[in-house]
Amino acid sequence: MDNEKKLQTVDERISGLRDLMRERGISVYVVPTADDHTSEYVGEHYKSRRFITGFTGSAGTAVITLDEAGLWTDGRYFVQAEKEIKDSQVKLFPMGEPDVPTVLEYVKEHLPEEGVVGFDGSCMSAKLGESFADIAEKKHGEIKSDEDLIDILWTERPQLLGENVWVLEPKYSGESTRDKLQRIRKEMQEQECDSHLIGSLYDIAWITNLRGNDISHVPVFLSFLYMDCDRAVLYCFYENWSEKILDYLKGEGIEVKPYGAVYQELPGLLKDSKKILADKEIINYKLLHCIPESVEIHDAKNPSELMKAVKNDTEVANTVEAHIRDGVAVTKFIYYIKQGVGTEPISELSASDVLRGLREEQPGFLDVSFDTICAYGANAAMMHYSAKPEDYSDLKPEGFLLVDSGGHYLEGTTDITRTIALGTLTDEMKEMYTRVLQGHLRLANAVFPKGASGQNLDVLAREPMWATGLDYRCGTGHGVGHILNVHEGPNSFRWRSTELDSAKPIKLGMITTDEPGFYQEGAYGIRIENELLCVEGPKTEYGQFYQFQNLTYAPIDLDAVIPELMSEQEKGWLNQYHSRVYEVISPYLDEKEKEWLQYETRAI
């Protein structure tokens, strides 16, 4: 097969994949968005789903049969996906919509009797792989998971290389690796497990207090961590690491081994084990089959997932500082946009560059926490729109500019969205903006009993939209990692129970975003986002109550607000927030910026 000549378009790649499927007797081939660790965002080497479908969003699954090619993605990406796959045979299956089958339902329906389901076992979660195996078994078929067919087709695939790492010092992490290992081992004992396999890159980075650069804007490093009562082994690309890092790990009680050796060594490590703690939603299908049959698998969440979601006092104090620095950058950016639009050329791309430059001026800045979403007009209706050099819009003195962005600082991670009025707005746009703001304020000022979950609280943000029969096709908020993935569980705000497990209680020390929105396809998009820290509220005869501390400081655009739609309480909340924004941010501004901010944070 002449790949260089034949596989230029998506349809040609799909045709090439089908040729390989026929050679191997595969009826259905599944390509998830995943690496060996089922990470949310993946490095360039792992972007197989993008290669085979042309869809560039961060979430989605491709299913290729001998007759059809389907793409499943969530509500954040419906508009973007339709646009990116329109010139190919790929059909969009919008997840969660009426009469749209899930990936599993589709495979079950389209797998013929005695058919074969194929996928790369190292990039498929163990749980999902078992589900496909169950479908194949019921059809008297089988699974073929030992070969990555995309790798055969992808002749210019980026190499898999681990980069150097660095230590997050105790003044930023607040807890040593030894202490974290001890806490996890105690949890293992309580769950009657004598071994533990961790595949989550976020958990491993948190446990080891190391940060890396193997995924763009996610400071993690490719690795697996095996633990038992006496031993901890880190499988990683340590060949590229400094002696200082290796000495640090040794001092914390961690051995290092080559990254890929985990697949060969795991059976030996477990030869005396009776029960292993392993989250099948995270460890991959290939690793699952490296665990000896004699070892019982306790399928449960990694204890470190909840531990890292509950920020310690050091992390909280540092995160507060990170948000002040970030708020200064974002406030200066809004000032630049408000003053510049209509008087100088500004595009989505140049605006993003200006915002990054303002963040880079802040002490402790490391990187942006994700690719900035700077979306003007109709582009903002695509929730995760990304301007490109070959496809972007120029700003005009009318309509909305939506900017969703964030930064990694030595002190912590930020995520903030502001929708900026650039000029003339329709009455509808102002009404929708005001309703989004009402939902944002109601959630931010919630007081709730200990034990309440994000699923309980989500209605507060949605009710102003639901009251008019409207909604937004995504969650209202997600947990935020500490110099890790900007999307972190188990905490979230969403009324549907999902993989982020929104039914879990919101606990003291958790940081969750508050970002309701509204997206009118082909017209505009609105989102207002702050980060909220769960803190203690009043204690009454009905028990302990919790509330939120707003971490984010930047003005919310009053030019788009209809005050008459808001209650006195809602206006009071907004005025109180804006008073605090001015108090915190104004000392870092020059006189013109300070005068402008005073007006932008005026009481309504």
Disulfide bonds with the S-S distance in Angstrom:
none
